[in-house]
Amino acid sequence: MPSAHQIYEMLQIEMNSMVGVSTLRLVVAAILGGLIGLERELKHRPSGLRTNLFICLGAAMYTVLSDALAVEHIGDHTRIAAQIIPGIGFIGAGTIIHAGRDLVTGITSAATLFVVASVGMAVGGGFYLTATFATGLILICLFLLGRAEEQFSLKLAVHTYEVAGPSAEEISVEVNRILESIHSITQNVQIAATREHVRFQFDVEGTRKEQQQVFHGLKQSPIFASAVSVGRVQG
């Protein structure tokens, strides 16, 4: 029968092994989450590098703790890990709500956060190969599908334009006439009067090709003294 000292040494070895494994899992989760977050950061999305890294790391940590506490206290392994999914749902909803200006944007960012949490859970459970494969697949989808959407003008984007003209009524009629060609309407209209002109700023939702068509129509219109593209509303 082993002595108390031998039992203590065995427990120490086991504890060190568990700490080493847990540390490795957390580091891997941080790296994989950071890679996905970097892609989001480079595209200036609501959820960037730190957000994705922390979510992946947190999901891994909760999964590791769930296993460790269940072993120590003989409980349910899934009790803590099961709470990750509804928690990520709240964060994902936040990225959509705060994406801006009465527009439904940020859905891809929310979906990315959801899948990043699953990567963290996989790492926390010790499924390194699965987590690495999932990370590669996520990055490929984000990059290739994003390029395809831009190349074939599949993705809708919101652009802000500003025109100057003689009166708000004339500007509104002319802008709506131009937008009829892409079956769109003005959003978030702002009007400001100056001594010389009335400035009319508005948002338009459409594909890249449709946005080019709208801007060309605005520039060519004889009604407007000036027409500029202010920029794109990020989502």
Number of C-alpha atoms within 10 A of each C-alpha: 5 7 8 9 9 11 12 12 12 12 12 12 12 12 12 12 12 14 12 11 15 21 15 15 25 21 15 21 32 22 15 25 26 24 18 23 28 20 16 23 18 10 12 13 18 21 22 20 20 15 19 29 25 19 26 33 29 20 28 31 22 21 25 27 17 21 20 16 14 16 12 8 8 10 13 13 17 13 13 17 20 13 12 20 14 11 12 20 14 11 16 21 15 14 22 19 15 15 19 14 12 10 16 12 21 23 16 18 22 22 15 21 27 22 18 30 26 20 29 34 26 23 31 32 19 18 14 17 11 13 23 17 11 18 19 15 12 16 18 12 12 16 13 11 12 13 13 12 14 15 12 11 15 14 14 16 19 20 21 20 21 19 23 23 22 15 15 17 11 13 19 14 10 18 22 14 14 19 21 11 12 16 12 15 16 16 17 12 14 11 13 11 14 8 5 10 17 21 22 21 21 19 22 23 22 21 20 20 15 20 21 12 16 22 17 13 18 23 16 12 14 11 17 21 15 16 21 14 17 14 12 14 17 15 21
